[in-house]
Amino acid sequence: MSPLPAALPPRPPSAKRGRIAAGIGIALAGHLPASGLWLLSFYTFVYYASPDSLFMVDCLVILLQLALFACCAVTGSVLVRRGDRGLGLGLLVGWVTGIVALVLATALIACSAPAT
């Protein structure tokens, strides 16, 4: 029978709900420019056929989303590794939540388009 350890290893601090909510809010606020630009241009394209092409808007939105992903993923991972699990996890969850909301809003606009 092995001897028991003298003391249990310290547990990492638990993530606080307020810090998780703050991280989610920060990530969602970062989604507003990119997602808002995409949804507005997609709406005008579907309903008014303006602009003629979404290529430039698509490129800009993809660049903004990649930058936001890099910021949220790197900052969130660094914060989690340093012990601030609340804000770090909030940033990661907020980015994923924003992407899901963008996909759902795009599908809603596409499904509500009038038949021509």
C-alpha positions as CSV (number, residue, x, y, z in Angstrom):
1,M,0.0,0.0,0.0
2,S,1.4,3.4,-1.0
3,P,1.6,6.2,1.5
4,L,-0.9,9.1,1.0
5,P,0.6,12.4,-0.2
6,A,1.2,15.0,2.5
7,A,-1.1,17.6,0.8
8,L,-3.3,17.7,-2.2
9,P,-2.1,19.7,-5.1
10,P,-3.7,23.1,-5.4
11,R,-6.8,23.3,-7.5
12,P,-6.8,25.9,-10.3
13,P,-9.1,28.9,-9.5
14,S,-12.6,28.5,-10.8
15,A,-13.9,30.7,-13.5
16,K,-16.1,33.5,-12.3
17,R,-19.4,34.0,-14.2
18,G,-18.9,37.8,-14.5
19,R,-15.5,37.4,-16.1
20,I,-16.9,34.8,-18.5
21,A,-19.7,37.1,-19.4
22,A,-17.2,40.0,-19.9
23,G,-15.1,37.8,-22.3
24,I,-18.2,36.8,-24.3
25,G,-19.3,40.5,-24.5
26,I,-15.9,41.5,-25.7
27,A,-15.8,38.8,-28.4
28,L,-19.4,39.6,-29.5
29,A,-18.5,43.3,-29.7
30,G,-15.7,42.4,-32.0
31,H,-18.2,40.5,-34.2
32,L,-20.4,43.6,-34.7
33,P,-18.3,45.3,-37.5
34,A,-17.6,42.2,-39.5
35,S,-21.0,40.5,-39.1
36,G,-22.9,43.7,-39.4
37,L,-21.2,44.6,-42.7
38,W,-21.8,41.1,-44.1
39,L,-25.5,41.0,-43.0
40,L,-26.2,44.5,-44.3
41,S,-24.6,43.9,-47.7
42,F,-26.2,40.4,-48.0
43,Y,-29.6,41.9,-47.2
44,T,-29.3,44.6,-49.8
45,F,-28.0,42.1,-52.3
46,V,-30.9,39.7,-51.7
47,Y,-33.7,42.2,-51.6
48,Y,-32.4,45.0,-53.9
49,A,-29.7,43.3,-56.1
50,S,-27.3,45.9,-55.0
51,P,-24.3,45.7,-55.0
52,D,-24.0,43.6,-58.2
53,S,-21.4,41.4,-56.6
54,L,-20.5,40.5,-53.0
55,F,-16.9,39.7,-53.7
56,M,-15.3,42.7,-52.2
57,V,-17.5,42.6,-49.1
58,D,-16.8,38.9,-48.8
59,C,-13.1,39.5,-48.9
60,L,-13.3,42.3,-46.3
61,V,-15.5,40.2,-44.0
62,I,-13.2,37.2,-44.2
63,L,-10.2,39.3,-43.3
64,L,-12.0,40.9,-40.4
65,Q,-13.2,37.5,-39.1
66,L,-9.7,36.0,-39.4
67,A,-8.3,38.9,-37.5
68,L,-11.0,38.5,-34.8
69,F,-10.4,34.8,-34.6
70,A,-6.6,35.3,-34.2
71,C,-7.2,37.9,-31.5
72,C,-9.7,35.9,-29.5
73,A,-7.9,32.5,-29.9
74,V,-4.4,33.8,-29.0
75,T,-5.6,36.1,-26.2
76,G,-8.0,33.6,-24.8
77,S,-5.4,30.8,-24.8
78,V,-2.8,33.0,-23.2
79,L,-5.2,34.1,-20.5
80,V,-6.3,30.5,-19.8
81,R,-2.6,29.4,-19.5
82,R,-1.8,32.2,-17.2
83,G,-4.7,31.3,-14.9
84,D,-7.5,33.8,-15.9
85,R,-9.9,31.1,-17.1
86,G,-12.9,33.3,-16.9
87,L,-12.0,35.9,-19.4
88,G,-10.0,33.5,-21.6
89,L,-12.9,31.0,-21.9
90,G,-15.3,33.9,-22.4
91,L,-13.4,35.1,-25.4
92,L,-13.3,31.7,-26.9
93,V,-17.0,31.0,-26.3
94,G,-17.9,34.5,-27.5
95,W,-16.2,34.0,-30.8
96,V,-17.9,30.7,-31.4
97,T,-21.3,32.2,-30.4
98,G,-20.8,35.1,-32.8
99,I,-20.0,32.8,-35.7
100,V,-23.1,30.6,-35.0
101,A,-25.2,33.8,-34.8
102,L,-23.8,35.0,-38.1
103,V,-24.6,31.7,-39.8
104,L,-28.1,31.7,-38.5
105,A,-28.8,35.3,-39.4
106,T,-27.5,34.6,-43.0
107,A,-29.7,31.6,-43.3
108,L,-32.7,33.6,-42.0
109,I,-32.1,36.4,-44.6
110,A,-31.7,33.8,-47.4
111,C,-34.8,31.9,-46.5
112,S,-36.9,35.1,-46.2
113,A,-36.0,36.4,-49.6
114,P,-38.9,36.9,-51.9
115,A,-39.1,34.5,-54.8
116,T,-38.4,36.1,-58.2
